[in-house]
Amino acid sequence: MEKTSYLLNLAVQTTGVYLQYNIFQVPFWTDAFGELEGGEGRATDGNSSAQWFIGAWTVFYMAWWVAWACFVGMFVARISKNRTIREVVVSVFICPTAYAIIWFSFMGGIGLRQQRQALELQKIGEESFQDPSYFLADDSEFCYDVPQQDVTVNGTTVFTNHLPGITPVCMFDRANDAQSWFNVMNSFSYPDSNGFGGFGPFLSILSIFTLAIYFITSSDSGSLVVDILASNGASEHHWIQRIFWAVTEGAVACALLVAGGDSALKALQSASIVFGLPFNLFLFIMCLTIVQMCDSIEKEQNPDMQDPRMMLPEEKHSWSMPLFGGVFNIFEYIFSMFICVNKSRKEKGMHMPTMKQALKFFGALFFPFVSLYAIYSSAVIDPKRKNHVLYIFFSAFYTCCFIGWIVLFCMTTVNAGYTALGWSLFFVNACILTSLRMTFRNALGYPGNFVGDFIASSFLYPQCLSQMMLELESENVSAFVAASHDD
């Protein structure tokens, strides 16, 4: 829906700025000169930063995040069972950072571009029509209607629309900053001669729905952690107690809003900052104790000199059919001019795809939800059939998204705005399949990583599903199932 090249460039640029400034410079930035008052050496040119700025951001704002250490630490530990320390550290550092960069680069970049375009229209109206509000939208003081055709004045083109369909664009309203998000959503109107109302209302409702899910799941996670802390670390407790904490948290938030509104919440945030600062000392101590714990465990497990073979990677099983095998073997057969195929590949039966591989591939291509449910129901994913209903829901949701992105891509002939929605559903499908592949692979002890799983689950989804379906018939899975029964 937006200018894709601009957003990708902005994401790369933002990543560079983050690596250059935010890792070392920002955490140590105290704005010492900006805090000086008049008569103490404050800048005479009037360009000093506001004195309140440092108290609302950077170092002090980080102290507010530290105040969440107990809550978030307990939650991360709870969901990271059976994970290595390296996996937890990498996930906690890399995933949120990557998500924040992508989110703020794309959504913030859209808002900044539209703000600049609104200022551009204001200037064109003033210079070409002697009226700064010439393009101003009805019943608005900050939003401007973007002309869908070129604007020509006295034979000179003063405006060319390179992004048709995106209108109106709005400047920032400091008095009503909560409206900025909905202004961006409503800009995807894609007006046409048929009176199409645009995607704005749908995206706004979807935003409110996802925001509600975010708060509900956050409250549920918070209640879980508070319940564990209140139960002296016990992980199993009565569900009424968890409901009690959820209701209590909501009641406190409502009471603060009713009693003092934003001022009460800001006061609570300030208190969190004050109490969060001492936690920094405990964090340093915890980092030291983690290193000591790992060293102690290493010595207990290896009281004598370590066996040199421990430094070598363990031999791991792998897929019976590699991701580049199966139906893709036909390409090597073609590129080998049909006669120069490697003999070892012929001996292994890898010079051409088998009938079973072809049937699995094309079945997954046109009916991926059938293969998805079969894998969810397998002994590798759900050996005791405890999550049968949940996996039915996942399969049904995947089916809806699969049909949805195909329909939306077909509807791009009617309106180009459906393309972005189609890619969104395609991405959701890829995420579901990525999660399934990672679970499948980890259960069998196969090597791999998230990036490879995502690539296989998105554009190579038929091969990914057929690979897992064929693996269910392999000796490795049979041995895995037999070992599970023995346990």
Beta strands, then each sheet from edge to edge (+ up, - down):
strand 1: 143-144
strand 2: 151-153
strand 3: 156-159
strand 4: 169-170
sheet 1: 1+ 4-
sheet 2: 2+ 3-
end
